[in-house]
Amino acid sequence: MKLTVEALNPELCMGCGICKGVCMKSAIIYERNDIGQFLPKVNKEDCNQCGSCYAVCPGKGIEDSAIFNSMGQKIPEDEILGKIRSCFNAKITDEILRKKCTSGGMVTDLIRFLLNEGFYDVAFCVEDDNFEDQVNTKPQYKDSDFTKSAQSRYIAIAHTQMINYILKNREKKVIIVGTGCVIAGIRRVIERYKLKHNNYLILGLFCSMSLNYNSYDYLKLFSKEKLIQCKFRSKENGIYKYGNMKLVYRNGDSRYLHFIQKGYLKEYMLQERCLYCTDLMAIFADIAFGDNNTASADGDSTSVVVRTEAGENILKLFPKERYQIEKIQPEKLCRKGTLKDRRKHKKYAEIYASEKKVDLYPDRQSLITKQEEYEKIKQELDEKIKKICWGSNKKNLRKLYILLKIKMMRLQIFKRDLLNPIEGIKND
């Protein structure tokens, strides 16, 4: 008898849908819990206890040696930066498409080019901006409307359809887009099922941690009208360079929330597993993409990190006239504070391993060397988890709404310059 994903501690689940995708008995469904997580539930009557769902789950831990070995690489010296063959800032020259994207439009235009030129058969991306139910990536083909998948979603995404597809269509060439945690699971699937590595191009997205689905219920509190969409990074009408949240209602009205509110939400409506994740920059991808946070940050360009030979070869195919680049040094990719935070996540994972007896990074050395540091980090982690549990509880959404309203009012009074108001648009 082998373990199924129901053996996983619930707080480690990311709702990635990979376990459901590999289940040949269709024995797994996802059910939403009280704090906005979609968790796998196994139908015991249908399950044959093959253990595949648990084997591919990235939530239970990341084995660097196994994943990098499957990629033909050694474990990189820096577990946050990962293997870097080259890196640069870039933006596509198609200005119309770029304005519809989160930053430089590199992911969208690269996918469009590779599909339309026949280098790949299909790409799996997110098209939905309504988060009433669990969101899955969907297939895109040649001549698809690629603008539907442009822009970032800061919520847990499932990849069940994509996993189903690659297992049933082994000869198809597929572009896969995902964050670091998902990519770790995909690499496991490729290895476990002996799929051809050359058939898959994995485009990774820098990830600043994901919200749970109760965040959508929270956003409904801003109006009595029916909420039908949330654009987390809308740049319409000359909005702040990094984009603000746009709420779209059934009656056609829209409302804009300053991007700082997304940051506030992450304090209270984060998935707990994100607190233990160190993969800010998609270290297992062929090519990774994220906002340009270097000295030339303009809100209109993307930082690109090429990690594998396959990634290099793909960019050689991409015509140079389709994008502009600015070369950068690897250490300039992220703000120092961001990298420091992710190293602290490794310490959170060590606390978790000690308390729950689940080592999430068995190949990595301990960063906590003193007992007093252990106690300090543990207290900090406990406070973060307590805040998430309170804020994510549906019973507390209105209290959270009032709390964050007060925070925004304080900003408007004491740190107005941080809000960078939008001209001609009501900005809450």
URSUL-V168461 format. One record per residue. SS is DSSP state (h for helix, s for strand, l for the rest). PHI is phi as a letter, one per 40 degrees, with the letter a starting at -180 (* if undefined). OMEGA is omega in whole degrees, -180 to 180 (NA if undefined). Layout:
SS/PHI/OMEGA  SS/PHI/OMEGA
This chain:
l/*/-179  l/b/-178  l/c/170  l/b/-178  h/c/177  h/c/176  h/c/-180  l/c/173  l/c/-173  h/d/-177  h/c/179  h/c/-178  l/c/179  l/b/-179  l/g/-174  l/c/176  l/g/-177  h/c/180  h/c/179  h/c/-179  h/c/-178  h/c/-176  l/c/-178  l/c/179  l/c/-177  l/f/-175  l/c/-175  s/b/170  s/b/176  s/b/177  s/b/-178  s/c/179  l/c/-174  l/c/-178  l/b/171  l/g/175  l/c/168  s/c/-176  s/b/179  s/c/176  s/b/-175  s/b/174  l/c/-174  l/c/-178  l/c/-179  l/c/-175  l/c/176  l/b/176  l/f/179  l/c/178  l/g/-177  h/c/-178  h/c/-179  h/c/-176  h/c/-176  h/c/-176  l/c/177  l/c/-177  l/c/-175  l/c/178  l/i/-178  l/b/176  l/c/-176  h/d/-174  h/c/-178  h/c/-177  h/c/-180  h/c/177  h/c/178  h/c/179  l/c/-178  l/g/-178  l/b/171  l/c/176  l/c/-179  l/c/180  l/c/-179  l/b/-176  l/c/178  l/c/-180  l/c/-179  l/g/179  l/c/-179  l/b/176  l/c/174  s/a/176  s/a/-178  s/a/170  s/c/-177  s/a/171  s/a/-178  s/c/-178  l/c/176  l/c/-173  h/c/-179  h/c/179  h/c/-177  h/d/-180  h/c/179  l/c/-177  l/b/-179  l/c/-179  l/b/-174  l/c/178  l/g/-175  h/c/-178  h/c/-178  h/c/-176  h/c/177  h/c/178  h/c/179  h/d/-179  h/c/-175  h/c/178  h/c/-177  h/c/178  l/c/175  l/g/178  l/c/178  l/b/-177  l/c/-173  s/a/173  s/b/178  s/b/-176  s/b/177  l/c/177  l/b/-172  l/c/171  l/b/174  l/b/-173  l/b/175  l/c/-178  l/b/-179  l/c/-177  s/c/177  s/b/169  l/c/-178  s/b/-178  s/c/172  s/b/-177  l/b/176  l/d/178  l/g/173  l/c/174  l/c/-173  h/c/179  h/c/180  h/c/-178  h/c/177  l/c/180  l/g/-174  l/c/170  l/b/-176  l/b/-177  s/b/-177  l/c/-177  s/b/177  s/c/-177  l/b/-176  h/c/-178  h/c/-179  h/c/180  h/c/176  h/d/-176  h/c/-175  h/c/178  h/c/-179  h/c/-178  l/b/-171  l/c/-177  l/c/-179  l/c/178  l/c/-167  s/b/171  s/c/-178  s/b/180  s/b/180  s/a/176  s/c/-172  h/d/-177  h/c/180  h/c/-178  h/c/177  h/d/178  h/c/179  h/c/177  h/d/177  h/c/179  h/c/-180  h/d/-178  h/c/-175  h/c/-176  l/c/175  l/f/176  l/c/-179  l/c/-178  h/d/-176  h/c/180  h/c/-173  s/b/172  s/b/-177  s/b/178  s/b/-177  s/c/178  s/b/172  l/d/-176  l/b/178  l/b/177  l/g/-171  l/b/175  s/c/172  l/c/-172  l/c/175  h/c/176  h/c/178  h/c/175  h/c/177  h/c/-177  h/c/177  h/c/-176  h/c/-178  h/c/178  l/a/175  l/c/178  l/c/-179  l/c/179  s/c/-179  s/b/179  s/a/168  s/b/174  s/c/-174  s/c/-177  s/b/180  s/c/179  l/b/-178  h/c/173  h/f/176  h/g/-179  l/c/175  l/d/-166  l/d/179  l/c/178  l/g/177  s/b/178  s/c/177  s/b/177  s/b/-177  s/b/-175  s/b/-176  l/c/-179  l/c/178  l/g/178  l/c/175  s/b/177  s/b/-179  s/b/176  s/b/-180  l/d/-176  l/d/178  h/c/180  h/c/175  h/c/177  h/c/176  h/c/-180  h/d/-178  h/c/176  h/c/-170  h/b/-173  l/b/179  s/c/168  l/c/-176  h/d/-178  h/d/180  h/c/180  h/c/-178  h/b/-176  l/c/178  l/b/-172  l/c/177  l/c/-166  l/b/174  l/f/-173  l/c/-179  l/c/-179  l/c/170  l/c/174  s/b/179  s/b/-176  s/b/177  s/a/177  s/d/173  l/c/177  l/b/178  l/c/-177  l/c/-178  l/c/-178  l/d/-177  l/b/-178  l/g/-175  l/b/179  l/a/-174  s/b/169  s/c/-177  s/b/179  s/b/178  s/c/-171  l/b/-177  l/b/176  h/c/178  h/d/177  h/c/178  h/c/-177  h/c/179  h/c/-179  h/c/175  h/c/178  h/c/-174  l/c/-175  l/d/-177  h/c/-179  h/c/-179  h/c/180  s/a/178  s/b/-177  s/b/173  s/b/-178  s/c/-179  l/b/176  l/c/-178  h/d/-177  h/c/180  h/c/-174  l/c/-176  l/b/175  l/c/-178  h/d/-180  h/c/180  h/c/179  h/c/178  h/c/179  h/c/-179  h/c/175  h/c/176  h/c/177  h/d/176  h/c/178  h/c/175  h/d/180  h/c/178  h/c/176  h/c/-179  h/c/-180  h/c/-180  h/c/-176  h/c/-173  h/b/179  l/g/176  l/b/-178  l/c/-176  l/c/180  l/b/-174  l/c/-178  l/c/-174  l/b/180  l/c/-179  l/c/175  l/b/179  l/c/-174  l/b/-177  l/b/-178  h/c/-179  h/c/176  h/c/178  h/d/-178  h/c/180  h/c/-180  h/c/179  h/c/179  h/c/179  h/c/179  h/c/180  h/d/180  h/c/178  h/c/-180  h/c/179  h/c/180  h/c/179  h/c/-179  h/c/179  h/c/-175  h/c/-177  h/c/179  l/c/-177  h/d/-178  h/c/-175  h/b/-174  h/c/-180  h/c/175  h/c/178  h/c/179  h/d/180  h/c/180  h/d/-178  h/c/173  h/c/179  h/c/179  h/c/179  h/c/178  h/c/178  h/c/177  h/c/-179  h/c/-179  h/c/-170  h/b/-177  l/b/-175  h/d/-176  h/c/-180  h/c/-175  l/c/175  l/f/-170  l/d/-179  l/c/-180  l/c/173  l/g/-179  l/b/175  l/c/-175  s/b/-177  l/c/NA
